Amino acid sequence: MTLFSQRRKRLLSLAKGKEVAAFAAPNLFYLTDFFGGGAAVVRPDKTVIVTSPLEADRAEEVAKEAEVVVVRRWKDVGKEIEKQLRGRNAVVDREGLKSRRLAADPGLFLEARRTKDSLELERIRKACAKTDKAYEALERALKPGRTEWELAAEVMKTALEEGLTPSNSDSSLGPVIIASGPHGAYGHSELSERKVRSGDFVVADLFFRYEGYNSDETRTFAVGTVTSEMRRSYGVVREAQQAAIDAVRDGVPCGSVHDAAVGVLRRHKLDRYLNHSVGHGVGIDIHESPGIFHGNKVRLAKNDVITDEPGVYIVGKYGIRIEDTLRVDSKPEIYTRFTKDLVTCG
């Protein structure tokens, strides 16, 4: 059985006897390796892609185990999907479809996509390895007087040369986050013309796709001489990040990973400066299941891919975040390998 047939089988099993249709591009990509406009119906032996002439030739070329059906106008895609469903009840990933037979359940697709197969793991691993090289470029470029935009341009050049494509954050307009000085206290800071200064922390959150799958990695750099308080805070965040890694294993509740990191911050009276959950799943989307947050009783499973990213954000002063992407097993496999020692630049 091929990987794509396994994915179809998983979705159909989760649908419990109903047909399955997908309208969202990430779900279409999961089913066929074609990322583009259109929709799809899942069959046991293939995926039927319905698209327009604009996308048809490319879909024919790249889609795996798929039949491509072409409609003349985009507005006819939905009608053709209903035709392909042959009057049966179906689970779909989009709200607002006017049919009693179509029940929207985006969570079905997120659950199917959660645990990664061998092809997905390899693409995420490569995305992370190539993102590490973007950090090497950033380390070389980072010095006083450079603007956040200029540094982002250096990162993007290297990423594109490595065959990465921007994944973009669903919480920031920028293709990456380069947050210097007090901007680092904003977890999703926008790029600006602020010039890096000696004494800054610079939080760099880089996220790129390789063949459709995301990396997610954050490192915090020191520029010139930073204060002893900043160094102590960095050490605490690193300790918290390692505590979460140590808590990750197959079968552990997601909430306990979050709590392991927060416990370290609390001992050092820095927990009030963390304003987000400690991690999330990563895959075709930058944020997927499972969520690594307090109280989440969902248990980690082998080959889940998650982030571990505690931080400290002191408004008006600085921010610190350290983030890895890792694969869950009896012992986590860390995909992001750029050093977590405090690197001083400039």
KAMONOR-V529325 format. One record per pair of residues at least 4 apart in sequence whose ideal C-beta (glycine too) atoms are under 7 Angstrom apart, sorted by the first residue. I is the first residue (numbers start at 1). J is the second residue. D is the distance in Angstrom with one decimal. If there is no record, write none. Layout:
I:J:D
I:J:D
//
This chain:
1:5:4.9
1:6:5.6
2:6:6.9
2:65:6.8
3:7:6.6
3:117:5.1
3:119:5.3
4:8:6.7
4:64:5.0
4:65:4.7
5:9:6.3
5:65:6.7
6:10:6.3
6:117:6.7
7:11:6.6
7:30:6.3
7:31:6.3
7:112:6.9
8:12:6.2
8:31:6.8
8:42:5.2
8:44:6.4
8:47:6.6
9:13:6.1
10:14:6.4
10:112:4.9
11:15:6.3
11:20:5.1
11:42:5.5
11:112:4.8
12:20:6.0
12:42:6.2
12:44:6.6
14:108:5.3
14:111:6.1
14:112:5.8
15:20:4.9
15:91:4.8
15:108:6.5
18:89:5.1
18:90:5.6
18:91:5.1
19:41:6.7
19:85:5.1
19:88:4.9
19:89:6.9
19:90:3.8
20:42:4.1
20:90:6.4
20:91:5.4
21:39:6.4
21:40:6.6
21:41:5.1
21:81:5.4
21:85:6.5
21:90:5.3
21:92:4.6
22:27:3.8
22:28:5.4
22:31:6.3
22:39:6.3
22:40:4.8
22:93:5.2
22:109:6.7
23:39:4.6
23:92:6.6
23:93:5.9
23:94:4.3
24:28:6.9
24:93:5.1
24:94:6.7
25:29:6.2
25:35:5.6
25:36:6.7
26:30:6.4
26:284:4.4
26:285:5.7
27:31:6.5
27:93:5.4
27:109:4.8
28:32:6.2
28:34:6.3
28:38:6.4
28:40:5.2
29:33:6.4
29:34:6.4
29:35:4.2
29:212:5.6
29:284:6.0
30:113:5.5
30:284:6.1
31:40:5.7
31:42:6.4
31:47:4.6
32:40:6.8
32:47:5.2
32:49:6.3
32:63:4.2
32:64:5.5
32:66:4.6
33:62:6.1
33:63:6.4
33:64:4.8
34:49:6.7
34:59:5.1
34:62:5.2
34:63:4.1
35:212:6.0
36:55:4.7
36:58:6.3
36:59:6.4
37:51:6.1
37:52:6.8
37:55:5.1
38:49:5.5
38:50:5.7
38:51:3.2
38:55:5.8
38:59:6.9
38:77:6.3
39:50:5.2
39:77:5.3
39:81:5.1
40:47:5.0
40:48:6.3
40:49:5.1
40:50:7.0
41:48:4.5
41:81:6.2
41:84:4.4
41:85:6.2
42:47:5.7
43:47:6.8
43:48:6.4
46:65:5.2
46:66:6.0
46:67:5.6
47:65:6.5
47:66:4.7
48:67:5.0
48:69:6.1
48:84:5.4
49:59:5.4
49:63:6.0
49:66:5.2
49:68:5.0
49:69:6.8
50:69:4.9
50:71:6.2
50:77:5.2
50:80:4.6
50:81:5.6
50:84:6.8
51:55:4.4
51:56:5.6
51:59:5.5
51:68:6.6
51:70:6.5
52:56:6.8
52:70:6.9
52:71:6.3
52:73:6.9
52:74:5.4
53:70:6.0
55:59:5.4
56:60:6.3
56:68:5.9
56:70:4.6
57:61:6.5
58:62:6.1
59:63:5.0
59:68:4.9
60:68:5.2
63:68:6.7
69:80:6.2
71:76:4.0
71:77:5.9
71:80:5.1
72:76:6.4
76:80:5.9
77:81:6.4
78:82:6.7
78:97:6.9
79:83:6.5
80:84:6.3
81:85:6.5
82:99:6.5
85:90:5.0
89:101:5.0
90:101:6.3
90:102:5.4
91:103:5.6
91:105:4.9
91:108:5.5
92:97:6.1
92:102:5.0
92:104:5.7
93:106:4.9
93:109:5.0
94:104:6.1
95:104:4.6
97:102:4.7
97:104:7.0
106:110:6.4
107:111:6.0
108:112:6.5
109:113:6.1
110:114:6.5
110:288:6.4
110:289:5.0
111:289:6.7
113:283:5.8
113:284:6.7
113:288:6.6
114:281:6.3
114:288:6.7
114:289:4.7
114:290:6.6
114:304:6.4
115:301:5.4
115:303:5.0
115:304:5.7
116:120:3.8
116:121:5.0
116:124:6.9
116:283:6.4
116:303:5.1
116:305:5.4
118:122:6.4
119:123:6.5
120:124:6.3
120:213:6.0
120:283:6.6
121:125:6.1
121:303:6.5
121:327:6.4
122:126:6.4
123:127:6.3
123:210:5.6
123:211:4.8
123:212:6.7
123:213:3.9
124:128:6.4
124:213:4.8
124:214:7.0
124:215:6.9
124:282:6.7
124:305:5.6
124:325:6.9
124:335:6.4
125:129:6.4
125:335:5.2
126:130:6.2
126:210:5.0
127:131:6.3
127:164:6.8
127:208:6.1
127:209:6.4
127:210:3.6
127:213:5.7
127:214:6.2
127:215:3.9
128:132:6.7
128:215:4.3
128:217:6.6
128:325:5.3
128:335:3.8
128:336:4.7
130:162:4.1
130:163:6.8
130:164:5.3
130:210:6.1
131:135:6.9
131:164:7.0
131:206:5.3
131:208:5.5
131:215:4.2
131:217:5.3
131:336:6.8
132:136:6.9
132:336:6.5
132:337:5.4
132:338:4.6
133:137:6.8
133:158:6.0
133:162:5.7
134:138:6.4
134:155:4.9
134:158:4.8
134:159:4.9
134:206:5.5
135:139:6.3
135:206:6.8
135:219:6.0
135:338:4.2
136:140:6.8
137:141:6.3
137:154:5.5
137:155:6.1
137:158:4.0
138:142:5.8
138:151:6.3
138:154:6.5
138:155:5.4
138:204:5.8
139:343:6.0
139:345:6.1
141:146:6.5
141:151:5.7
141:154:4.2
142:146:6.8
142:151:6.3
142:196:6.8
142:202:6.4
142:221:5.8
142:223:6.5
142:345:4.0
142:346:6.4
143:196:6.9
143:345:6.1
143:346:3.8
144:196:5.5
144:197:5.7
144:198:5.0
144:223:6.2
144:224:6.6
144:346:5.1
145:195:5.5
145:196:6.8
146:150:4.8
146:151:5.4
146:195:6.7
146:196:5.3
147:193:5.1
147:194:6.5
147:195:5.4
148:152:6.3
148:178:4.5
148:180:5.8
148:191:4.8
148:192:5.2
148:194:5.7
149:153:6.5
149:191:5.3
149:193:6.3
150:154:6.9
151:155:6.6
151:178:4.9
152:156:6.2
152:174:6.8
152:175:6.9
152:176:5.3
152:178:5.1
152:191:5.5
153:157:6.4
154:158:6.9
155:159:6.2
155:176:5.6
155:206:6.3
156:160:6.2
156:175:6.2
157:161:6.4
158:162:6.3
159:164:4.1
159:208:5.2
160:164:6.6
163:210:6.6
164:208:3.8
164:209:6.6
164:210:5.7
165:208:6.6
165:209:4.9
166:175:4.3
166:208:6.5
167:207:5.0
167:208:5.8
167:209:4.6
167:214:5.0
167:286:5.3
168:175:6.1
169:188:6.5
169:207:6.5
169:286:6.4
170:286:6.8
170:287:6.4
171:188:4.3
172:177:6.0
172:188:4.5
172:190:6.2
173:190:5.9
174:190:5.7
174:191:4.4
176:205:6.7
176:206:5.1
176:207:7.0
177:188:6.7
177:189:5.8
177:203:6.8
177:204:6.9
177:205:3.8
178:191:6.2
178:202:6.7
178:204:5.4
179:183:4.1
179:184:4.4
179:186:6.4
179:189:3.7
179:202:6.9
179:203:4.5
179:319:6.4
180:184:6.7
180:194:5.7
180:196:4.8
180:200:5.1
180:202:4.7
181:194:6.9
181:197:6.3
181:200:4.4
181:318:6.6
182:316:5.5
182:317:6.2
182:318:6.7
183:189:4.5
183:192:6.7
183:194:6.4
184:189:6.9
184:201:5.4
184:202:6.8
184:203:4.1
184:318:5.2
184:319:3.0
185:313:4.4
185:314:5.8
185:315:4.7
185:316:6.9
185:317:6.7
185:318:6.5
185:319:4.4
187:275:6.7
187:276:5.9
187:311:6.8
187:313:6.3
196:200:5.6
196:202:6.3
196:223:5.5
197:223:6.9
198:223:5.8
198:224:3.2
198:225:6.8
198:346:6.5
199:223:6.9
199:224:5.7
199:225:6.4
199:226:5.8
200:223:4.5
201:220:5.5
201:222:6.2
201:226:6.4
201:230:6.1
201:318:4.4
201:319:6.7
201:320:6.2
202:220:6.9
202:221:4.7
202:223:6.1
203:218:6.6
203:220:5.1
203:319:5.1
203:320:6.9
203:321:5.4
204:218:6.7
204:219:5.6
204:221:6.7
205:218:4.3
205:321:6.8
205:323:6.9
206:217:5.6
207:214:6.0
207:215:6.2
207:216:4.9
207:286:5.5
208:215:5.5
209:213:6.2
209:214:5.4
212:284:6.0
213:283:6.2
213:284:6.2
214:282:5.3
214:283:6.7
214:286:5.1
215:325:5.9
215:336:6.9
216:282:5.2
216:286:6.0
216:307:5.2
216:323:6.5
216:325:5.2
217:323:5.7
217:324:6.7
217:325:6.3
217:336:4.2
217:338:6.9
218:309:5.9
218:321:4.6
218:322:6.3
218:323:3.5
219:322:6.7
219:338:5.9
220:234:6.6
220:320:4.8
220:321:6.1
220:322:6.4
221:343:5.2
221:345:5.5
222:226:4.6
222:342:5.7
222:343:7.0
222:344:4.5
223:345:5.5
223:346:4.7
224:346:5.4
226:230:4.3
226:231:6.3
228:232:6.3
229:233:6.3
230:234:6.4
230:318:6.1
231:235:6.6
231:342:6.8
232:236:6.6
233:237:6.5
233:270:6.6
233:312:5.4
233:320:5.9
234:238:6.4
234:320:5.5
234:342:5.2
235:239:6.4
236:240:6.3
236:264:6.6
236:265:6.5
236:268:4.6
236:270:5.6
237:241:6.3
237:310:5.9
237:311:6.4
237:312:5.5
237:320:4.7
237:322:5.6
238:242:6.4
238:322:5.8
238:340:5.9
239:243:6.4
239:264:5.1
240:244:6.8
240:261:4.2
240:264:3.9
240:265:5.2
240:310:4.4
241:245:6.7
241:261:6.5
241:308:5.9
241:310:5.4
241:322:4.6
242:246:6.2
243:247:6.6
243:260:4.4
243:261:5.5
243:263:6.9
243:264:4.9
244:248:6.8
244:257:5.1
244:260:5.0
244:261:4.1
244:278:5.7
244:308:4.5
244:310:6.6
245:308:5.7
245:326:6.9
245:332:5.9
246:260:7.0
247:252:6.3
247:256:5.8
247:257:4.7
247:260:3.9
248:252:6.7
248:257:5.7
248:300:6.6
248:326:6.6
248:328:6.0
248:332:4.3
249:330:5.7
249:331:6.6
250:300:6.1
250:301:6.2
250:302:4.7
250:328:5.9
250:329:6.1
250:330:5.8
251:299:5.4
251:300:6.7
252:256:5.6
252:257:6.6
252:299:6.4
252:300:5.2
253:296:6.7
253:297:5.2
253:298:7.0
253:299:5.6
254:290:5.1
254:291:6.4
254:292:5.1
254:296:4.1
254:298:5.2
254:300:6.2
255:259:6.1
255:293:6.6
255:294:5.5
255:295:5.0
255:296:4.3
255:297:6.4
256:260:6.4
257:278:6.4
257:279:6.7
257:292:5.1
258:262:6.3
258:277:5.9
258:278:4.2
258:292:5.2
258:293:5.3
258:294:5.1
259:263:6.0
259:294:6.2
261:265:6.8
261:278:4.7
261:310:4.2
262:266:6.0
262:271:5.4
262:274:6.6
263:267:6.7
264:268:6.9
265:270:4.5
265:271:4.1
265:274:5.8
265:310:6.6
266:271:4.2
270:312:5.2
273:312:4.4
273:313:5.5
273:314:5.7
274:310:6.1
274:311:6.0
274:312:6.5
275:313:6.1
277:291:6.2
277:292:5.8
277:293:3.6
278:292:5.0
278:308:6.3
278:309:6.4
278:310:5.3
279:292:3.3
279:306:5.2
279:307:4.3
279:308:5.0
279:309:5.8
280:287:4.9
280:288:6.9
280:291:5.5
280:292:6.2
280:306:6.7
280:307:5.7
281:288:3.7
281:289:4.8
281:290:5.3
281:304:6.5
281:305:6.4
281:306:5.5
282:286:6.6
282:288:6.2
282:305:5.0
282:306:6.7
282:307:6.0
282:325:5.5
283:288:4.7
283:305:6.3
290:296:7.0
290:298:5.0
290:300:6.9
290:304:6.3
290:306:6.9
291:296:5.7
292:306:5.9
300:304:5.4
300:328:4.8
301:328:6.6
302:328:6.0
302:329:5.5
303:327:6.3
303:328:6.6
304:328:4.2
305:325:6.5
305:327:5.5
306:326:6.4
306:328:6.5
307:323:5.5
307:324:6.8
307:325:5.6
308:323:6.7
308:324:5.4
308:326:6.5
309:321:5.8
309:322:7.0
309:323:3.4
311:319:6.5
311:320:5.9
311:321:3.6
312:319:6.9
312:320:4.8
313:319:4.6
314:318:6.0
322:340:5.7
324:334:5.2
324:336:4.6
325:335:4.8
325:336:5.1
326:332:4.5
326:333:6.1
326:334:4.8
326:335:6.1
327:332:6.6
327:333:4.3
327:335:6.6
328:332:6.1
329:333:6.2
339:343:6.5
//
